[in-house]
Amino acid sequence: MKFGKFEIYSLSDGTFKLDGGAMFGVVPKVFWEKKDPADEKNRVLVGLNPLLIRTGEKNIIIDTGIGDKWDQRFCEIYGVNKSTTLIKSLAEVNLSPSDIDIVINTHLHFDHAGGNTMIGEGGKIIPAFPNAKYLIQKGEWDDALNPNDRTKGSYLKENILPLMEHKKVEFLYDDETIDEDIKVIKTPGHNRNHQCVMLESEGRKAFYLGDLIPTSSHLQIAWGMGFDLFPAETMEIKKKILNQALEGKWLLVFEHDPRMRMGYLKTVNGKMEIERVE
């Protein structure tokens, strides 16, 4: 869609599945299954929706999906469906990986950074976007390379280290302006150094939510993920962002919603809902 002076495209790297209890934390299943029905293994469908921003001078991608370096067992556990991929989505808008100038990672969990790298000639893992610089919070990089017992399953070094080997990483240290009218904003809660991305153009604002609010089912303040390391902080920042989005009529972009990619907040009977934008 046209967004001010930008063009933005919600891309797809397919879908996968996560345990419903993990996706909705302390929220009882009797509530969340009305919105997101589980399969026979109690897994709910999760979208992989990177965002492409075309500024007219640069092509920028926010997050890279789950990638394609996985073995069969991993794909079966997580119900990975790659009927479409990030690379195919780019081809649909006449772009190739070499056309991408900047990759912004909200964080480095495998479902957000798996497509950072790919298997090249001779089986060597290389950056998937050869001409791009990858913008990553330094604290997140350090946590990814030194995970604890809880987080080590989420960080995979093959998604990260080849970027440094090829000198493609540029570290961020807080809220920063990336390009004119494009900013990253630190939003700790899911993990300590999670960041969202704000676009502002011609009086309009769009906000890429990452795992702060992964789907439209997570709009209620208390509906957080079991994966959140700091759930109280998640709730506080969600409340702040949603109030600003409602007042400022921001376009909200969901990374993990398999059915609704983006929309505008509205209140219905005192509750926040999303009005879909196609």
C-alpha positions in Angstrom: 0.0 0.0 0.0 1.0 3.6 -0.4 1.9 5.1 2.9 2.8 8.8 2.7 5.9 8.9 0.5 6.6 5.2 1.2 5.4 2.0 -0.3 4.9 -0.8 2.2 4.3 -4.4 1.6 3.4 -7.1 4.2 5.4 -10.1 2.9 5.1 -13.7 3.9 7.7 -16.4 4.8 4.9 -18.9 5.3 3.4 -20.1 8.6 4.3 -22.3 11.5 2.7 -23.5 14.7 3.3 -22.9 18.3 1.8 -24.3 21.5 -1.4 -22.3 22.3 -0.5 -22.1 26.0 2.9 -20.7 25.1 1.3 -18.1 22.7 -1.2 -16.9 25.3 0.6 -17.4 28.6 -1.7 -17.2 31.6 -4.9 -16.7 29.5 -7.1 -19.8 29.9 -7.6 -21.9 26.7 -11.4 -21.5 27.0 -10.8 -17.8 26.1 -8.1 -17.9 23.5 -9.3 -20.9 21.5 -12.4 -18.9 20.4 -10.0 -16.6 18.5 -7.3 -19.1 17.6 -8.5 -22.7 17.6 -5.8 -25.3 18.3 -5.0 -28.4 16.4 -4.8 -31.9 17.9 -1.4 -31.1 19.3 -2.6 -27.9 21.0 -0.8 -25.8 18.5 -2.1 -22.5 17.0 -1.3 -21.2 13.5 1.3 -18.4 13.5 2.0 -16.1 10.5 5.5 -15.0 9.4 5.0 -11.5 8.1 8.1 -9.4 7.4 7.5 -5.9 6.2 9.1 -4.3 3.1 9.5 -0.6 3.0 10.4 1.1 -0.3 11.5 4.7 0.3 12.2 5.5 -3.3 16.0 5.3 -2.6 16.3 2.2 -0.4 14.6 -1.1 0.1 14.3 -2.1 3.8 13.0 -5.3 5.3 11.9 -5.7 8.9 12.6 -9.2 10.1 13.2 -12.2 7.8 10.9 -15.0 9.0 12.0 -18.5 9.8 14.1 -19.2 6.8 14.7 -22.6 5.1 17.7 -24.1 6.9 15.6 -26.5 9.0 15.6 -30.3 9.0 12.5 -32.4 8.7 12.1 -33.0 12.4 12.1 -29.3 13.2 9.5 -28.7 10.5 7.3 -31.4 11.9 7.5 -30.1 15.4 6.6 -26.6 14.4 4.3 -27.4 11.5 6.3 -25.3 9.2 4.5 -24.5 5.9 6.7 -22.8 3.3 4.1 -22.8 0.5 5.4 -19.2 0.2 8.7 -17.8 1.2 10.2 -14.4 1.8 12.2 -14.6 -1.4 9.1 -15.5 -3.4 7.2 -12.6 -1.8 10.0 -10.3 -2.9 9.9 -11.6 -6.4 6.2 -10.8 -6.6 7.1 -7.1 -6.2 10.0 -7.5 -8.7 12.8 -7.5 -6.1 15.6 -10.0 -5.5 17.7 -10.4 -2.3 20.5 -8.3 -3.8 18.1 -5.4 -4.0 17.7 -5.1 -0.2 19.7 -2.3 1.4 18.8 -2.7 5.1 17.5 -5.5 7.2 16.1 -4.5 10.7 15.8 -7.3 13.2 13.3 -6.6 16.0 15.1 -9.3 17.8 17.0 -12.5 17.0 14.7 -15.4 17.8 14.7 -18.0 15.1 11.2 -17.0 13.7 12.4 -13.4 13.2 16.0 -14.0 12.1 15.9 -17.4 10.5 15.9 -15.8 7.0 18.9 -13.6 7.8 21.1 -16.3 6.4 20.9 -19.1 3.8 22.9 -22.2 2.7 25.2 -21.2 -0.1 27.6 -23.1 -2.3 29.3 -26.0 -0.7 26.9 -25.9 2.2 28.4 -22.8 3.7 25.9 -20.5 5.5 26.0 -16.9 4.2 24.0 -13.7 4.5 20.7 -14.0 2.5 20.8 -10.4 1.5 24.3 -9.8 0.2 24.2 -6.0 -0.2 22.3 -5.2 3.0 23.5 -4.0 6.4 21.7 -5.7 9.3 20.6 -3.4 12.1 20.5 -5.1 15.5 20.5 -3.9 19.1 23.9 -4.6 20.6 22.3 -5.9 23.8 20.2 -8.4 21.8 23.3 -9.6 19.9 25.1 -10.2 23.2 22.1 -12.1 24.6 21.8 -14.2 21.5 25.5 -15.3 21.7 25.3 -15.9 25.5 21.8 -17.3 26.1 20.6 -18.7 29.3 18.9 -22.1 29.9 15.5 -20.6 29.1 16.4 -18.7 25.9 19.0 -20.9 24.3 16.4 -22.7 22.2 15.3 -19.4 20.6 18.7 -18.2 19.5 20.6 -20.1 16.7 24.1 -19.0 15.9 23.8 -19.9 12.2 21.3 -17.1 11.9 23.7 -14.6 13.4 27.4 -15.3 13.2 27.7 -15.4 9.4 26.5 -11.8 9.4 29.5 -10.7 11.5 31.9 -12.9 9.4 30.8 -11.0 6.3 30.9 -7.6 8.1 27.2 -7.0 7.6 26.2 -6.0 11.1 25.6 -2.5 12.4 24.8 -2.3 16.1 22.1 0.0 17.6 22.2 1.1 21.2 18.8 2.5 21.9 16.0 4.4 20.0 17.6 5.5 16.8 16.7 7.1 13.4 17.5 4.6 10.7 16.5 6.6 7.6 14.6 9.7 7.2 11.2 9.2 9.0 12.1 5.6 10.0 13.0 4.9 13.6 13.5 2.0 15.9 12.1 2.2 19.4 13.2 -0.1 22.1 10.2 -2.0 23.7 11.6 -4.4 26.3 9.3 -7.1 27.7 9.4 -10.0 25.3 13.1 -9.8 25.9 15.3 -7.0 27.3 16.3 -5.5 23.9 13.3 -6.0 21.7 12.7 -3.1 19.3 9.7 -2.0 17.2 9.8 0.2 14.1 8.0 3.4 13.5 7.4 5.0 10.1 6.2 8.6 9.8 5.4 10.3 6.5 3.1 13.1 5.5 1.4 13.2 8.9 0.8 9.5 9.1 2.4 6.9 11.4 2.8 3.1 11.1 4.1 0.9 13.8 5.6 -2.6 13.2 4.9 -4.5 16.4 7.2 -7.5 16.3 6.5 -9.6 19.4 5.3 -6.7 21.5 1.8 -7.5 20.2 2.3 -10.5 17.9 -1.3 -10.9 16.7 -4.6 -9.0 16.8 -5.7 -11.6 19.4 -3.1 -10.1 21.8 -4.6 -6.6 21.9 -5.9 -7.0 25.4 -3.3 -5.7 27.9 -3.1 -8.9 29.9 -3.0 -11.2 26.9 0.8 -11.8 26.6 2.9 -14.7 25.5 4.4 -17.3 27.8 7.6 -16.5 25.9 7.8 -13.0 27.4 10.8 -12.8 29.8 9.4 -9.6 31.4 5.6 -9.8 31.2 4.9 -6.8 33.5 7.0 -4.6 31.2 5.2 -6.0 28.2 1.9 -4.9 29.6 3.1 -1.4 30.5 4.6 -0.8 27.1 1.5 -2.3 25.3 -0.8 0.1 27.2 1.4 3.1 26.2 1.7 2.1 22.6 -2.0 1.2 22.1 -3.2 4.5 23.7 -0.9 6.4 21.4 -1.9 4.4 18.4 -5.6 4.9 19.1 -5.2 8.7 19.6 -2.8 9.2 16.7 -4.6 6.8 14.3 -1.5 4.8 13.7 -1.4 1.9 11.3 -0.5 -1.2 13.3 1.4 -4.0 11.5 1.3 -7.5 13.0 4.2 -9.8 12.5 2.6 -13.1 13.5 -1.1 -12.8 12.7 -2.0 -15.4 10.0 -5.2 -13.7 9.1 -4.8 -9.9 9.7 -1.6 -8.2 8.6 -2.4 -4.6 9.5 -5.2 -2.3 10.6 -6.3 0.7 12.6 -7.5 0.6 16.2 -11.0 1.5 17.2 -13.0 1.0 20.3 -16.2 -1.1 20.4 -18.1 -1.2 23.7 -15.1 0.0 25.5 -12.7 -2.6 24.0 -10.0 -2.1 21.4 -10.5 -3.8 18.1 -8.7 -3.7 14.8 -10.3 -2.4 11.6 -8.5 -4.4 8.9 -6.6 -2.8 6.1 -6.0 -5.0 3.0 
